Structure formats: structure tokens, C-alpha cells
Amino acid sequence: MSGMVAATGIRILAGVTFAANRNNLFIVAASLGFGMIPLIESGILLAAVALNAFLNGASGSVDEAQGAAMAADH
């Protein structure tokens, strides 16, 4: 049931224009931040995130990351 709610929320967010109104982005960021608070208290989630960051890491060069960031702004 919670998966259906999450999928519906993602589908709704896909239609939102974040570039036109920065408040939309702030609302989503704050909602995700508050929603993550209960998850962060879990040691299992913290370990999974830490291991993912450590083992997978970021691949690519700085130039590729800057290019992707510039493309996301437009």
C-alpha cells in the first residue's frame, strides 16, 4: 500500500515544473527531508547509505559533473 502511495506521489511530481517556481523545489526538498528523519534513525539505513557511497562512489571526471549540473539548470 505504501508503495502505491509513493508511486502516485512520484507520478504527480513528474508533472511539476521546478524551473518556473522555486517554491515547488523547496516544498519537495523539505518534505523529503522531514520524511527521511525516521529513516535516518535506523542503523541499517545508515550502513546501507555509507556502504553504497563507499563501494560505488562517484565515477567520472569533474568536467562531466559540471556539464551535468549545467544541463540540469536549463
N, C-alpha and C positions, 0 to 999 in steps of 0.2 A: 504494500500500500504506500509506504513512504517513497518507494522508487517511482511510482506513478506521479506522486506529487512533485518530486524532483524533476522528472521528465517534462511535466507540464510547465513548471517554472522555467526550465531551460528553453522550451519552445517559445514561451512568452518573451523571454529576454532576447531571443534571436531577432525579434521584430523591433526592438528598441533602438533608436538612433542615439548613440552616446556622443557623437561628434557635435550634434546640434545643441544639446543641452547637457552641460557638465554636471548638473544636479542628478541626472539619471545615473551617471557613473558613481557619484558619491553615495547614492542610495544603495546601489548594488554592493559597493565595497563595504559599506557599514553593515549591511545585512549579512554578508558572508563573514565579516569579521566577528560579529556577535554570534553567528551560528557556529563558528569554529571554536568558541570558548569552551563548550562542553567536551569537544573532541580533543582539545589540546591537553586537558587534564588526564587523558588516557595515556599511560606509558607506552602502550602498544602502538598507538598512532605516532607518537613522537619518535619511537625507534624506527618505524617504517619510513617516516619522512627523512630522518637523519641517514638511514642506510641508503635510501634512494638517492639523496643528494651526494652521498659519499661514493657510492658504487657507480651510478650513472653519470653524475656530474654534468657539467655543461660542455658540449662539444662545439667546435667551430672557432673561428677567429673573432677578434674584436671587431674587425671591419664587417663581418657578416652580422654580428649582433647589432651594430649601429645601423646597418642597412635595413634590418628587420624592424628596428624601432622607428626609423624614419618612414617606412612603408605603413606602419600601424598608425602613425599620426595623420596620414592622408586618407 
